[in-house]
Amino acid sequence: MTAPTATQVDVPDIGDFTDVPIIEVHVAVGDVIEVNDPLVTLESDKATMDVPSSAAGRVTEVLVSPGDTVSQGTPVLRLDPAEGEPSQEGPRESDAPVPRGAPAEAETEVAAQEPDTETGARPAPTGSSSPSAPSSDGNGTGLPVHAGPSVRKLAREFDVDLGKVPASGPKGRITKSDLLSYVRGPGEGAAAPATAPAAPSGGAGIPEIPAQDFSKFGPVETQPLSRITKISGPFLHRSWLNVPHVTHNDDADITDTDRFRKELDTQAKPEGYRVTLLAFLMKAAVSALKAYPTLNSSLTPEKDALIIKRYYHLGVAVDTPGGLVVPVIRDVDRKGIVELSKELGEVSARARDGKLTADDMSGGTFTISSLGGIGGTAFTPIVNAPEVAILGVVRSRVAPVWDGEAFVPRTLLPLCLSYDHRVVDGALAARFTRHLAHTLGDERRLLL
């Protein structure tokens, strides 16, 4: 019997991405893999994604290494299909790389480290149209500057002239680390190049927290951050540094609405889905966003105008074993409570299984982060920039409320609205939150 020939596994369709760097290889020669097992992790300026295997078998040769760049069709490995399941020719639709998300927000540009884990539409980066295309920076020297769109965007936010930043990347490319080292200045964080200029003036340089040897105080254990946490962390940090956050707190009386929700949930359980308060929050949020469209906007890159969005795609934070991710539910204004409940259940399941795509986490206009299933009394959610506001909710409570004649028990839901104070002032935030609470207080208003 003729021995089966080795099967070559290539990079499948990865959308518009080309020459994407490999940051991690998950297999080695001798490993037995199944269809859809992750082979390598790619990280571009816009997304981090796993490349799954389109065939099963024992790995006989690995053709790539960390640091290599790949595109659709690039050979990744060869394997002996006799050692595993029968080979499946060609990538299937389900074999498409799965971006690794986080939160907020997958957009065109999420964090300083670039992947899309946000939930709001991001303004297209200015500058070079190709990440690898050289351009002359605005320093008057005319010298070419090689940098990706995310690095250029971060440089604009730090008000740094890229023409002055020493490059350590391939072919003279300026990396994020190069830019941050320049911003920190010599002696801060990682060692800066000997020729690196001093940190720019104007408060852009942020000193690092000094390192400490904690082991001298007692036993320690180093636990690597999850990929979602590593992706979302720099984005959250950037948002906190760039957005002047203010949080407005209020209570919504949801006594009647929650009674109606429980009735719907009882009817839904036999059909295999649940009706949670989140669906009602989403409908109420759309009502408030229509009444106060400033909160459904983004600042232009020049920060001299608002882009008002006439669509309502809401991001919902989902707790997963790997960390928080924020899928986006589209066209919430066109969907009812039952339809939203079914979609939320399906999206949450895919989020926990790590099967969200970049499209699932992009295009959001407003975000809701609910901790009601865990607890708490209030918190300050970080704005999912370039969105201008985010709603946080915690566990509802029963409290005595004066009805004009006596104290009666009512179910109150704390609302925590964080907003960008450059766009939203305190009076607008208070009116928005009051509208939201008023709508949540009567389920009939959700039908308007």
Secondary structure, 3 states (H helix, E strand, C coil): CCCCCCEEEECCCCCCCCCEEEEEECCCCCCEECCCCEEEEEECCCCEEEEECCCCEEEEEECCCCCCEECCCCEEEEEEHHHCCCCCCCCCHHHCCEECCCCCCCCCCCCCCCCCCCCCCCCCCCCCCCCCCCEECCCCCCCEEEECHHHHHHHHHHCCCHHHCCCCCHHHEECHHHHHHHHHCCCCCCCCCCCCCCCCCCCCCCCCCCCCCHHHCCCCCCCCCCHHHHHHHHHHHHHHHHCCEEEEEEEEECHHHHHHHHHHHHHHHHHCCCCCHHHHHHHHHHHHHHHCHHHHEEECCCCCCEEECCCCCEEECEEECCEEECCEECCHHHCCHHHHHHHHHHHHHHHHCCCCCCHHHCCCCEEEEECCCCCCCCCCCCCCCCCCEEEEECCCEEEEEECCCCEEEEEEEEEEEEEECCCCCHHHHHHHHHHHHHHHCCHHHHHC
